[in-house]
Amino acid sequence: MQQTKLKELLEFPCSFTYKVMGLAQPELVEQVVAVVQRHAPGDYHPQVKPSSKGNYHSVSITIIATDIELVETLYQELSDIDIVRMVL
Protein backbone atom coordinates (compact mmCIF):
# COMPACT_ATOMS: atom_id res chain seq x y z
CA MET A 1 0.00 0.00 0.00
CA GLN A 2 1.01 3.59 -0.59
CA GLN A 3 0.92 4.50 3.12
CA THR A 4 3.58 1.92 3.91
CA LYS A 5 5.95 3.43 1.36
CA LEU A 6 5.28 6.92 2.66
CA LYS A 7 5.93 5.77 6.21
CA GLU A 8 9.25 4.25 5.14
CA LEU A 9 10.30 7.32 3.15
CA LEU A 10 9.40 10.07 5.61
CA GLU A 11 11.16 10.98 8.82
CA PHE A 12 8.88 12.87 11.20
CA PRO A 13 8.44 15.70 11.85
CA CYS A 14 8.84 16.88 8.26
CA SER A 15 7.57 19.40 5.76
CA PHE A 16 4.80 17.88 3.62
CA THR A 17 3.04 19.55 0.68
CA TYR A 18 -0.45 18.67 -0.49
CA LYS A 19 -1.62 19.62 -3.97
CA VAL A 20 -5.41 19.83 -3.99
CA MET A 21 -7.20 20.15 -7.34
CA GLY A 22 -10.79 21.27 -7.36
CA LEU A 23 -13.43 23.34 -9.08
CA ALA A 24 -12.51 27.00 -9.57
CA GLN A 25 -14.79 28.33 -6.85
CA PRO A 26 -13.88 31.06 -4.34
CA GLU A 27 -14.48 28.77 -1.34
CA LEU A 28 -11.95 26.12 -2.45
CA VAL A 29 -8.96 27.72 -0.71
CA GLU A 30 -11.01 28.50 2.43
CA GLN A 31 -12.22 24.90 2.69
CA VAL A 32 -8.73 23.45 2.18
CA VAL A 33 -7.23 25.75 4.83
CA ALA A 34 -10.10 24.99 7.26
CA VAL A 35 -9.44 21.23 7.02
CA VAL A 36 -5.69 21.69 7.51
CA GLN A 37 -6.24 24.08 10.46
CA ARG A 38 -8.36 21.48 12.29
CA HIS A 39 -5.46 19.00 12.32
CA ALA A 40 -2.31 21.13 12.04
CA PRO A 41 -3.02 24.70 13.19
CA GLY A 42 -0.69 27.29 11.72
CA ASP A 43 -0.26 30.34 9.52
CA TYR A 44 -0.74 29.04 5.97
CA HIS A 45 -0.22 30.81 2.67
CA PRO A 46 -1.44 28.39 0.00
CA GLN A 47 -0.44 28.88 -3.61
CA VAL A 48 -3.27 28.81 -6.14
CA LYS A 49 -2.85 28.13 -9.85
CA PRO A 50 -5.74 28.10 -12.32
CA SER A 51 -6.02 25.45 -15.04
CA SER A 52 -5.52 26.51 -18.65
CA LYS A 53 -9.28 26.82 -19.25
CA GLY A 54 -9.93 28.26 -15.80
CA ASN A 55 -12.40 25.54 -14.74
CA TYR A 56 -10.16 24.17 -11.99
CA HIS A 57 -7.70 25.48 -9.43
CA SER A 58 -4.69 23.76 -7.93
CA VAL A 59 -4.06 24.67 -4.29
CA SER A 60 -0.64 23.80 -2.84
CA ILE A 61 -0.34 23.91 0.94
CA THR A 62 2.64 22.83 3.05
CA ILE A 63 2.36 21.59 6.63
CA ILE A 64 4.73 20.24 9.24
CA ALA A 65 3.66 16.60 9.52
CA THR A 66 4.20 15.06 12.93
CA ASP A 67 3.26 11.47 12.02
CA ILE A 68 1.91 9.29 9.21
CA GLU A 69 -1.58 9.32 10.72
CA LEU A 70 -1.77 13.10 10.23
CA VAL A 71 -0.68 12.75 6.59
CA GLU A 72 -3.29 10.06 5.92
CA THR A 73 -6.08 11.89 7.77
CA LEU A 74 -5.49 15.06 5.77
CA TYR A 75 -5.45 13.13 2.47
CA GLN A 76 -8.85 11.65 3.37
CA GLU A 77 -10.47 14.83 4.66
CA LEU A 78 -9.20 16.98 1.79
CA SER A 79 -10.54 14.38 -0.66
CA ASP A 80 -13.92 14.53 1.08
CA ILE A 81 -14.45 18.23 0.22
CA ASP A 82 -17.30 18.30 -2.34
CA ILE A 83 -15.58 20.54 -4.89
CA VAL A 84 -12.21 18.74 -4.68
CA ARG A 85 -11.47 16.39 -7.56
CA MET A 86 -7.99 15.09 -6.61
CA VAL A 87 -5.39 15.31 -3.85
CA LEU A 88 -1.72 14.63 -4.53
MIZA-377179 format. One line per 3 residues: their letters; for each residue x, y negated, z of N, C-alpha, C, O. Coordinates in Angstrom, 2 decimals. Atoms other than C-alpha are relative to their C-alpha. Example, Ala and Ser with C-alpha at 12.3 -4.5 7.8 and 13.67 -1.06 7.14 Angstrom:
BEGIN
AS) 0.89:1.19:0.00:12.30:4.50:7.80:0.90:-1.20:0.00:1.94:-1.18:0.66  -0.82:1.19:-0.06:13.67:1.06:7.14:-0.77:-1.09:0.73:-0.26:-2.20:0.90;
REM end
This chain:
BEGIN
MQQ) 0.83:1.20:0.00:0.00:0.00:0.00:0.87:-1.25:0.00:2.02:-1.24:0.43  -0.73:1.27:0.10:1.01:-3.59:-0.59:0.43:-0.52:1.37:1.54:-1.04:1.50  -0.33:0.51:-1.32:0.92:-4.50:3.12:1.30:0.61:0.54:2.11:-0.08:1.15;
TKL) -1.19:-0.68:-0.49:3.58:-1.92:3.91:1.25:-0.62:-0.61:2.23:-0.86:0.09  -1.16:0.62:0.65:5.95:-3.43:1.36:0.24:-1.39:0.54:1.39:-1.78:0.77  -0.16:1.33:-0.57:5.28:-6.92:2.66:0.63:0.08:1.38:1.55:-0.67:1.70;
KEL) -0.51:-0.15:-1.36:5.93:-5.77:6.21:1.49:0.33:-0.01:2.24:-0.15:0.84  -1.41:-0.37:0.10:9.25:-4.25:5.14:0.85:-1.14:-0.52:2.03:-1.25:-0.18  -0.78:1.07:0.63:10.30:-7.32:3.15:0.11:-1.27:0.84:1.07:-2.03:0.71;
LEF) 0.04:1.25:-0.77:9.40:-10.07:5.61:0.58:0.17:1.40:0.42:1.21:2.04  -0.51:0.05:-1.37:11.16:-10.98:8.82:-0.70:-1.17:0.68:-0.56:-2.32:0.26  0.83:1.01:-0.65:8.88:-12.87:11.20:0.71:-0.66:1.17:1.51:-0.02:1.84;
PCS) 0.86:0.89:0.76:8.44:-15.70:11.85:0.68:-0.42:-1.31:1.91:-0.43:-1.41  -0.54:0.42:1.29:8.84:-16.88:8.26:-0.98:-0.94:-0.70:-2.16:-1.00:-0.36  0.81:0.86:0.83:7.57:-19.40:5.76:-0.70:0.89:-1.04:-0.06:1.73:-1.66;
FTY) 0.76:-0.83:0.92:4.80:-17.88:3.62:-0.97:-0.89:-0.78:-1.76:-1.61:-0.17  0.85:0.84:0.84:3.04:-19.55:0.68:-1.12:0.81:-0.63:-0.89:1.87:-1.21  1.16:-0.58:0.66:-0.45:-18.67:-0.49:-0.33:-0.87:-1.21:-0.26:-2.10:-1.13;
KVM) 0.48:0.72:1.17:-1.62:-19.62:-3.97:-1.45:0.44:-0.18:-1.73:1.60:-0.50  1.43:-0.28:0.03:-5.41:-19.83:-3.99:-0.58:-0.64:-1.26:-0.49:-1.85:-1.46  0.61:0.51:1.23:-7.20:-20.15:-7.34:-1.51:0.07:0.13:-2.08:1.11:0.47;
GLA) 1.45:0.06:-0.13:-10.79:-21.27:-7.36:-0.61:-1.02:-0.94:0.10:-1.70:-1.68  0.71:0.96:0.84:-13.43:-23.34:-9.08:0.43:-1.42:0.35:0.72:-1.73:1.50  -0.44:1.39:-0.18:-12.51:-27.00:-9.57:-1.11:-0.80:0.66:-1.78:-1.61:0.02;
QPE) 1.00:0.74:-0.77:-14.79:-28.33:-6.85:0.72:-0.73:1.13:1.71:-0.23:1.66  -0.68:0.82:-1.01:-13.88:-31.06:-4.34:0.22:0.72:1.34:1.20:0.45:2.03  -0.10:-0.66:-1.30:-14.48:-28.77:-1.34:1.01:1.14:0.04:1.25:1.69:1.11;
LVE) -0.93:-1.13:0.02:-11.95:-26.12:-2.45:1.16:-0.21:0.98:1.43:0.65:1.81  -1.16:0.27:-0.86:-8.96:-27.72:-0.71:-0.43:-0.04:1.47:0.25:0.52:2.33  0.50:0.09:-1.38:-11.01:-28.50:2.43:-0.27:1.39:0.57:0.08:1.66:1.72;
QVV) 0.33:-1.34:-0.48:-12.22:-24.90:2.69:1.26:0.84:0.22:1.34:1.59:1.19  -1.26:-0.73:-0.16:-8.73:-23.45:2.18:0.71:-0.47:1.27:1.15:0.36:2.07  -0.67:0.54:-1.18:-7.23:-25.75:4.83:-0.75:0.40:1.27:-0.12:0.72:2.28;
AVV) 0.80:-0.36:-1.19:-10.10:-24.99:7.26:0.29:1.44:0.41:0.43:1.73:1.60  -0.29:-1.41:-0.31:-9.44:-21.23:7.02:1.40:0.11:0.61:1.58:0.79:1.62  -1.39:-0.07:-0.49:-5.69:-21.69:7.51:0.08:-0.61:1.41:0.76:-0.05:2.28;
QRH) -0.04:0.67:-1.31:-6.24:-24.08:10.46:-0.54:0.89:1.12:-0.05:0.83:2.25  0.58:-0.88:-1.02:-8.36:-21.48:12.29:1.03:1.00:0.52:0.99:1.39:1.69  -0.95:-1.06:-0.36:-5.46:-19.00:12.32:1.43:-0.50:0.24:2.18:0.11:1.00;
APG) -1.36:0.54:-0.14:-2.31:-21.13:12.04:-0.09:-1.53:-0.01:0.25:-2.16:-1.01  0.17:1.45:-0.05:-3.02:-24.70:13.19:1.30:-0.73:-0.34:2.39:-0.33:0.07  -1.17:0.79:0.37:-0.69:-27.29:11.72:-0.39:-1.16:-0.89:-1.57:-1.38:-1.17;
DYH) 0.18:1.16:0.88:-0.26:-30.34:9.52:0.33:0.45:-1.42:1.50:0.54:-1.78  -0.21:-0.57:1.34:-0.74:-29.04:5.97:-0.21:-1.03:-1.09:-1.08:-1.90:-1.00  0.09:0.86:1.17:-0.22:-30.81:2.67:0.00:0.90:-1.24:1.02:1.04:-1.92;
PQV) 0.06:-0.92:1.13:-1.44:-28.39:0.00:0.22:-0.71:-1.33:-0.13:-1.87:-1.50  -0.20:0.51:1.36:-0.44:-28.88:-3.61:-1.12:0.55:-0.87:-1.45:1.73:-0.81  1.12:-0.40:0.85:-3.27:-28.81:-6.14:0.38:-0.24:-1.45:0.84:-1.32:-1.83;
KPS) -0.25:0.12:1.44:-2.85:-28.13:-9.85:-1.25:0.46:-0.75:-1.77:1.54:-0.48  1.17:-0.41:0.79:-5.74:-28.10:-12.32:0.41:0.94:-1.13:1.55:0.92:-1.60  -0.25:-0.87:1.15:-6.02:-25.45:-15.04:-0.01:-0.86:-1.27:-0.40:-2.03:-1.23;
SKG) -0.09:0.77:1.24:-5.52:-26.51:-18.65:-1.35:-0.56:-0.45:-1.40:-1.67:-1.00  1.33:0.48:0.37:-9.28:-26.82:-19.25:-0.69:-0.74:1.14:-1.76:-1.33:0.94  0.55:0.73:-1.12:-9.93:-28.26:-15.80:-1.12:0.72:0.75:-1.74:0.13:1.64;
NYH) 1.07:-0.75:-0.66:-12.40:-25.54:-14.74:0.43:0.56:1.36:-0.41:0.81:2.23  -0.52:-0.62:-1.22:-10.16:-24.17:-11.99:1.12:-0.85:0.59:1.76:-1.63:-0.11  -1.13:0.63:-0.68:-7.70:-25.48:-9.43:0.81:1.07:0.70:0.27:2.07:1.18;
SVS) -0.90:-0.86:-0.75:-4.69:-23.76:-7.93:0.46:-0.81:1.22:0.98:-1.91:1.08  -0.38:0.67:-1.24:-4.06:-24.67:-4.29:1.12:0.81:0.65:0.93:1.96:1.01  -1.13:-0.66:-0.67:-0.64:-23.80:-2.84:0.13:-0.57:1.40:0.19:-1.79:1.59;
ITI) -0.11:0.43:-1.40:-0.34:-23.91:0.94:0.99:0.92:0.71:0.90:2.14:0.60  -1.06:-0.76:-0.68:2.64:-22.83:3.05:-0.22:-0.05:1.50:-0.46:-1.11:2.08  0.15:-0.11:-1.46:2.36:-21.59:6.63:1.27:0.61:0.58:2.14:1.09:-0.14;
IAT) -1.02:-0.77:-0.71:4.73:-20.24:9.24:-0.72:1.24:0.52:-1.51:1.17:1.46  0.64:-1.26:-0.38:3.66:-16.60:9.52:0.73:0.61:1.19:1.95:0.73:1.19  -0.58:-0.56:-1.21:4.20:-15.06:12.93:0.00:1.53:0.00:0.79:2.16:0.70;
DIE) 0.04:-1.46:0.10:3.26:-11.47:12.02:-0.79:0.41:-1.24:-1.47:-0.41:-1.86  0.66:-0.50:1.21:1.91:-9.29:9.21:-1.51:-0.07:0.12:-2.20:-0.25:-0.89  1.45:0.08:-0.19:-1.58:-9.32:10.72:-0.53:-1.37:-0.41:-1.61:-1.46:-1.00;
LVE) 0.40:1.35:0.39:-1.77:-13.10:10.23:-0.03:-0.11:-1.52:-0.98:-0.66:-2.09  -0.09:0.04:1.47:-0.68:-12.75:6.59:-1.21:0.71:-0.62:-1.85:0.18:-1.52  1.10:-0.79:0.54:-3.29:-10.06:5.92:-1.36:-0.64:0.29:-2.24:-0.65:-0.57;
TLY) 1.26:0.65:-0.36:-6.08:-11.89:7.77:-0.26:-1.20:-0.90:-1.38:-1.39:-1.38  0.18:1.17:0.86:-5.49:-15.06:5.77:-0.29:0.41:-1.44:-1.12:-0.22:-2.10  0.33:-0.48:1.35:-5.45:-13.13:2.47:-1.49:0.34:-0.08:-2.16:-0.05:-1.03;
QEL) 1.41:-0.43:0.01:-8.85:-11.65:3.37:-0.94:-1.19:0.11:-1.89:-1.30:-0.66  0.92:1.11:-0.22:-10.47:-14.83:4.66:0.03:-1.03:-1.13:-0.99:-1.62:-1.46  -0.07:0.91:1.16:-9.20:-16.98:1.79:-0.74:0.61:-1.18:-1.41:-0.11:-1.92;
SDI) 0.71:-0.69:1.10:-10.54:-14.38:-0.66:-1.51:-0.06:0.19:-2.26:-0.03:-0.78  1.42:0.01:-0.30:-13.92:-14.53:1.08:-0.69:-1.35:-0.27:-1.92:-1.42:-0.24  0.61:1.31:0.33:-14.45:-18.23:0.22:-0.73:0.15:-1.34:-0.16:0.64:-2.31;
DIV) 0.86:-0.21:1.18:-17.30:-18.30:-2.34:0.60:-0.49:-1.30:0.50:0.19:-2.32  -0.49:0.58:1.26:-15.58:-20.54:-4.89:1.43:0.45:-0.34:1.98:0.02:-1.36  -1.35:-0.51:0.29:-12.21:-18.74:-4.68:-0.12:1.20:-0.93:-0.98:2.06:-0.75;
RMV) 0.00:-1.10:0.96:-11.47:-16.39:-7.56:1.17:0.96:0.20:1.07:2.14:-0.14  -1.18:-0.84:-0.18:-7.99:-15.09:-6.61:0.93:-0.62:1.03:1.05:-1.84:1.13  -1.00:0.47:-0.96:-5.39:-15.31:-3.85:1.28:0.78:-0.25:1.29:2.01:-0.25;
L) -1.32:-0.62:0.22:-1.72:-14.63:-4.53:0.93:-0.38:1.14:2.09:0.04:1.15;
REM end
